[in-house]
Amino acid sequence: MKLYDFKVAPNPQRVNMFLAEKGVQIPTVEINTRERAQFSDSFKAVNPASQVPVLELDDGTCIAETMAICRYLEELHPEPVLFGSEAKEKALIEMWSRRAEFMGYLAAADMLRNSSPAFEDRGLPGVPGGVPQIAELVERGRNAMGRFFAHFDERLGAVRFVAGDSFSVADITTFVTIRFAARVEVEPPAACANLARWFGEVEARPSAAAV
Amino acid sequence: MKLYDFKVAPNPQRVNMFLAEKGVQIPTVEINTRERAQFSDSFKAVNPASQVPVLELDDGTCIAETMAICRYLEELHPEPVLFGSEAKEKALIEMWSRRAEFMGYLAAADMLRNSSPAFEDRGLPGVPGGVPQIAELVERGRNAMGRFFAHFDERLGAVRFVAGDSFSVADITTFVTIRFAARVEVEPPAACANLARWFGEVEARPSAAAV
């Protein structure tokens, strides 16, 4: 088994923080997306969608998509449980992880991809060119991040971790999203005291070093 | 248990097709999003993110997000299995379901929300106003749909169903995405024969009547 990885990119960081929580190490192959290595023929044979991370199994099966990789690793290494133990807990973890992705992560990604010169003509992930940046997505993304921070601050006023009493993959998604947003100079408002309390707690975990 | 539903909207349709595959019926409450019922105070108490579907449990817990609801229903009604049985199968189903969402569903949603007069000033779901439509997202979405069709056509040349040998929730996501795209007049190219073969097979299932 090996992980196609790029340690400074946010989706690989989600897998690396997940692995650190599990106390598991996997051999990695670096795909430097800043040098466009994801568009090489050799990597397209691994993942035609030209994105990292990818987990290659010993039988040659390539599992792409961050959450699919994390779920596979949870099956192999069930402890500590990061996707929940019983039906309701599992559903709430999935709900909050997806909410972090759709409200937060995608907004931060839109902001970066539609503003940074590094992504000129590459407004969508996995496409080597021909996708012009759309400047209006930066402002839309900034507003979406504001709603994301407010929504999660309210949530974290009621619960210790994003999905409830226990640390889960939903916290990993949320933590990586906030770190990712900082790259486009978007930070949680000072008024979000609950979010700040939670962020400090997650940042103190050894696994946060992966992000 | 009850489902906040709107039978003509694509995310509720995913849950309804899933329920039909399971042979399960749940009492529903219609939230007519064409009349903006998702922004009422009573529905915001159910889901502050103002989106359907939501599954309300008997203890009052509200589970939002389509895939979180489907996962909960899979726990309650394991047969027929729609999220896979063993680790690799589960991971491939998650991978392909997410790929259908990120490459296809979100592109179709972008096209609709950024062109239809019904969504004027509501370019993002769950936000009652103040999000101007971005015309360039229509063309970007159309191009993304082209890549989605080609990618899934290639996949379905190698396997019977989207995630492998068995019908799964990944087929539901893909099927609903293609039906959804037709509303913005985007259809799979005639050359996508594998996709057409698969689409015909899925469309013939009784559960397709939910879409």
Contacts between the chains, C-beta under 8 A, distances in Angstrom:
chain1	res1	chain2	res2	distance
A	48	B	151	6.8
A	48	B	154	7.5
A	49	B	99	6.9
A	49	B	103	7.5
A	49	B	151	6.9
A	55	B	91	8.0
A	57	B	88	6.9
A	61	B	88	6.2
A	61	B	92	7.5
A	63	B	88	7.8
A	63	B	91	4.8
A	63	B	92	6.8
A	63	B	95	5.7
A	64	B	95	5.6
A	64	B	99	7.5
A	65	B	94	6.7
A	65	B	95	4.5
A	65	B	98	4.5
A	65	B	99	6.4
A	67	B	94	6.1
A	67	B	98	6.4
A	68	B	91	4.8
A	68	B	92	7.4
A	68	B	94	3.9
A	68	B	95	3.8
A	68	B	98	6.5
A	69	B	91	7.2
A	71	B	90	6.2
A	71	B	91	5.8
A	71	B	94	5.4
A	72	B	87	5.7
A	72	B	88	7.1
A	72	B	90	7.3
A	72	B	91	3.9
A	75	B	86	7.9
A	75	B	87	3.6
A	75	B	90	6.7
A	75	B	91	7.7
A	76	B	87	6.5
A	86	B	75	7.9
A	87	B	72	5.7
A	87	B	75	3.7
A	87	B	76	6.5
A	88	B	57	6.9
A	88	B	61	6.2
A	88	B	63	7.8
A	88	B	72	7.2
A	90	B	71	6.1
A	90	B	72	7.3
A	90	B	75	6.7
A	91	B	63	4.8
A	91	B	68	4.8
A	91	B	69	7.2
A	91	B	71	5.8
A	91	B	72	3.9
A	91	B	75	7.7
A	92	B	61	7.5
A	92	B	63	6.9
A	92	B	68	7.4
A	94	B	65	6.7
A	94	B	67	6.1
A	94	B	68	4.0
A	94	B	71	5.4
A	95	B	63	5.7
A	95	B	64	5.6
A	95	B	65	4.5
A	95	B	68	3.8
A	98	B	65	4.5
A	98	B	67	6.4
A	98	B	68	6.5
A	99	B	49	6.9
A	99	B	64	7.5
A	99	B	65	6.4
A	103	B	49	7.5
A	106	B	106	7.9
A	123	B	140	6.6
A	124	B	140	7.0
A	124	B	144	6.3
A	127	B	147	7.1
A	130	B	143	7.5
A	131	B	140	6.4
A	131	B	143	6.9
A	132	B	136	7.4
A	132	B	140	7.9
A	134	B	134	6.1
A	134	B	136	4.7
A	134	B	137	6.7
A	134	B	140	6.9
A	136	B	132	7.4
A	136	B	134	4.7
A	136	B	136	7.5
A	137	B	134	6.7
A	137	B	137	7.9
A	140	B	123	6.6
A	140	B	124	7.0
A	140	B	131	6.4
A	140	B	132	7.9
A	140	B	134	7.0
A	143	B	130	7.5
A	143	B	131	7.0
A	144	B	124	6.3
A	147	B	127	7.1
A	151	B	48	6.8
A	151	B	49	6.9
A	154	B	48	7.5
